[in-house]
Amino acid sequence: MRLTIRRSAQTAAHIITDSDYSRNDILATYKLTADRVTAIPLAASSLYAPVVDPEELDCVRRKYGITGDYILTVGSIQPRKNMPRLIRAYSDLCRHGSVETLPKLVVAGKRAWLYEETLATAENSAVRDQIIFVGYVPDQDLPALYSAARCFVYPSYFEGFGIPALEAMSCGTPTITTDRTCFPEIIGDAGLMVDAFNEESIMRGMLTVLSDERLRAELREKGLQRASLYNWKQTARKTLEVYEMVHSRFQQSPGRARSAQGSR
């Protein structure tokens, strides 16, 4: 990857990425000029919207064996998703005692590379009976799963964009993310941000959201408004503009076009 991606980045006519954070990272990593890379944000699917039908919400709960309130995290189980720290923070939350009835922790996502640490952390936790791994969840079930959650926690310490956070906000779910990489740019003040590498910070974030109904209502409204700023039509339009710009440049400089084609 070090060899082929670097070569591709340096010979490509143009690079499109999904956030200013990623753009700056690409520019610094591959020593490119600023005019070579464009950031075009992604979006959540229009499928994601608040689900209010009690029957539909209960149906999804039953399907995945969830009873009562729950905290939700969504993402493939791999190291950068930071789930072991989330599980330990959740365990600390259980010991805190400030929440009368602690919601369960529901982990939705398939097992990816190096998933063993996450499963072992849950198995060795004093609150392992409160943690539910539901595996991969198809898109048609996710809006209800998001909507029924007390809050959504996405503790990843490295994301280029972080679509699950937008999905949760599109469903009106109070969202907690980390203060690193793309999240300050994408989420803004529509979510509560915590330190990805500090379990106390993650625990305090969950405690704050769970114990403050007014804050949950505020995050719900801000999340819906923020998520509405991102849509796939806008992404497509801006992508087309980049293609047209590159095409126009090659029309004006045929030699450059032949050079780029020969490098692929």
C-alpha positions in Angstrom: 0.0 0.0 0.0 2.8 2.4 0.8 4.2 1.8 -2.7 1.1 1.7 -4.9 -1.1 4.3 -3.2 1.7 6.8 -3.1 2.4 6.3 -6.8 -1.3 6.6 -7.6 -1.6 9.8 -5.6 1.3 11.4 -7.3 0.3 10.5 -10.8 -3.5 10.9 -10.6 -5.0 13.8 -12.6 -6.9 14.8 -9.5 -7.9 13.3 -6.1 -11.3 13.5 -4.5 -11.6 12.8 -0.8 -14.4 13.1 1.7 -13.4 15.8 4.3 -11.0 18.6 4.8 -9.2 16.5 7.4 -8.6 13.8 4.9 -7.5 16.3 2.2 -5.0 17.9 4.5 -3.7 14.4 5.5 -3.3 13.4 1.8 -1.5 16.7 1.0 0.9 16.3 3.8 1.5 12.6 3.4 2.1 12.6 -0.4 3.6 16.1 -0.7 1.0 17.3 -3.2 0.1 20.8 -4.2 -3.2 22.1 -2.9 -4.9 22.3 -6.3 -4.5 18.5 -6.8 -7.0 17.5 -4.0 -10.7 18.3 -3.5 -12.7 17.5 -0.4 -16.3 16.6 -1.2 -18.4 15.5 1.8 -20.5 12.3 1.8 -24.0 11.9 3.3 -26.3 9.5 5.0 -28.8 7.7 2.9 -32.3 9.2 2.7 -33.4 5.9 4.3 -32.2 7.3 7.6 -34.9 9.3 9.4 -36.6 9.2 12.8 -38.8 6.1 13.3 -41.6 6.8 15.7 -43.9 3.9 15.1 -43.8 1.9 18.5 -44.6 -1.4 16.7 -41.7 -1.0 14.3 -39.3 0.0 17.1 -40.5 -3.0 19.2 -40.1 -5.3 16.2 -36.5 -4.4 15.7 -35.8 -4.8 19.5 -37.3 -8.3 19.4 -35.4 -9.3 16.3 -32.1 -8.5 17.9 -32.9 -9.7 21.4 -32.9 -6.2 23.0 -35.0 -5.5 26.0 -35.3 -2.1 27.6 -33.3 1.0 27.0 -29.9 0.8 25.3 -26.8 2.8 24.2 -25.9 2.0 20.6 -22.6 1.8 18.7 -22.4 0.9 15.1 -19.3 -0.1 13.1 -17.2 -3.1 12.0 -15.3 -4.5 15.0 -11.6 -3.5 14.4 -9.0 -1.6 16.4 -9.6 2.0 15.3 -13.3 1.7 16.3 -11.9 1.8 19.8 -14.6 -0.5 21.3 -12.5 -2.0 24.1 -12.2 1.5 25.6 -15.9 2.0 25.1 -16.7 -1.2 26.9 -14.4 -0.3 29.8 -16.0 3.1 30.0 -19.4 1.5 30.0 -18.3 -0.8 32.9 -17.2 2.3 34.8 -20.6 3.9 34.1 -22.3 0.9 35.6 -20.2 1.4 38.8 -20.9 5.1 38.9 -24.4 4.6 40.2 -25.8 8.0 39.0 -28.0 6.4 36.4 -31.1 4.7 38.0 -31.6 2.1 35.3 -28.5 1.7 33.2 -29.3 1.0 29.5 -27.6 -2.0 27.9 -24.8 -1.5 25.4 -25.6 -2.7 22.0 -22.8 -3.3 19.5 -23.9 -3.5 15.9 -21.3 -4.5 13.3 -19.6 -7.4 11.7 -16.3 -8.9 13.0 -13.4 -7.3 11.0 -9.7 -7.6 11.4 -8.2 -8.0 15.0 -11.7 -8.2 16.5 -10.6 -10.6 19.3 -9.6 -7.9 21.8 -13.1 -6.3 21.7 -14.8 -9.6 22.3 -12.3 -10.5 25.1 -12.8 -7.2 26.8 -16.6 -7.7 26.8 -16.3 -11.3 28.0 -14.0 -10.2 30.9 -16.2 -7.3 31.9 -18.1 -7.3 35.1 -21.1 -6.1 33.1 -20.8 -8.6 30.2 -24.5 -9.6 30.6 -25.4 -6.0 29.8 -23.5 -6.0 26.5 -25.2 -7.3 23.4 -23.4 -8.0 20.1 -26.0 -8.2 17.4 -23.6 -8.6 14.4 -24.2 -7.1 11.0 -27.4 -5.2 10.8 -28.9 -4.5 7.3 -29.8 -1.0 6.2 -33.5 -1.5 6.5 -33.2 -2.2 10.3 -30.8 0.5 11.2 -33.1 3.5 11.2 -35.3 1.9 13.9 -32.3 0.6 15.8 -30.8 4.1 15.9 -34.2 5.7 16.7 -34.9 3.5 19.7 -31.5 4.1 21.3 -31.1 6.5 24.2 -27.9 7.7 22.6 -25.4 6.7 20.0 -21.7 6.5 20.9 -19.0 6.4 18.2 -15.6 6.3 19.9 -13.5 5.8 16.8 -10.1 7.5 16.9 -9.6 7.6 13.1 -12.2 8.3 10.5 -12.1 10.0 7.1 -15.7 11.0 7.4 -17.7 8.8 9.8 -21.0 8.1 8.1 -22.6 6.2 11.1 -22.6 9.4 13.1 -24.5 11.2 10.4 -26.9 8.2 10.2 -27.6 8.5 13.9 -28.2 12.2 13.8 -30.5 11.8 10.8 -32.6 9.5 13.0 -32.7 12.1 15.8 -30.5 10.1 18.1 -28.3 12.1 20.5 -24.8 11.4 19.4 -21.4 11.2 21.1 -18.2 11.2 19.1 -14.5 11.8 19.7 -12.7 15.1 19.2 -10.3 13.7 16.6 -9.7 13.5 12.9 -12.8 14.5 10.9 -15.4 14.7 13.7 -15.0 18.4 14.7 -15.5 19.3 11.0 -18.4 17.0 10.2 -20.3 17.0 13.5 -19.6 20.5 14.8 -21.6 21.3 17.9 -24.4 18.8 17.0 -22.8 16.1 19.0 -21.1 15.8 22.3 -17.3 15.2 21.9 -15.0 13.1 24.1 -11.4 12.2 24.2 -11.0 8.9 22.3 -8.1 7.7 24.4 -9.5 8.6 27.8 -12.0 6.1 29.2 -13.1 8.6 31.9 -14.0 11.1 29.2 -16.0 8.5 27.3 -17.8 7.5 30.5 -18.5 11.1 31.5 -19.9 11.8 28.0 -22.4 8.9 28.3 -23.3 9.9 31.8 -23.9 13.5 30.8 -26.2 12.6 27.9 -28.1 9.8 29.8 -28.8 12.0 32.8 -29.8 15.2 31.1 -33.1 15.1 29.2 -32.8 18.7 28.1 -29.3 18.0 26.5 -30.7 14.9 24.7 -33.5 17.1 23.2 -31.0 19.7 22.2 -28.6 17.2 20.6 -31.6 15.6 18.8 -32.6 18.9 17.2 -29.0 20.0 16.4 -28.2 16.6 14.9 -31.2 16.6 12.6 -30.3 20.1 11.4 -26.6 19.2 10.9 -27.3 16.0 9.1 -29.7 17.8 6.7 -26.7 19.8 5.4 -25.2 16.7 3.8 -26.9 15.0 0.8 -25.8 12.8 -2.1 -27.1 15.1 -4.8 -24.7 17.8 -3.6 -21.9 15.2 -3.5 -22.7 14.1 -7.0 -22.9 17.7 -8.3 -19.5 18.6 -6.8 -18.0 15.4 -8.1 -19.2 16.2 -11.6 -17.6 19.7 -11.3 -14.2 18.1 -10.5 -14.5 15.8 -13.6 -15.5 18.7 -15.8 -12.5 20.7 -14.4 -10.1 17.9 -15.1 -11.5 17.3 -18.6 -11.3 21.0 -19.4 -7.7 21.1 -18.3 -6.8 18.1 -20.4 -8.6 19.6 -23.4 -6.3 22.6 -23.1 -3.2 20.5 -22.5 -3.4 17.2 -24.6 0.2 16.3 -23.8 -0.6 16.2 -20.1 -3.6 14.0 -20.8 -1.5 11.5 -22.6 1.1 11.5 -19.8 -1.6 10.8 -17.2 -3.1 8.0 -19.3 0.3 6.4 -19.7 0.8 6.4 -15.9 -2.3 4.4 -15.2 
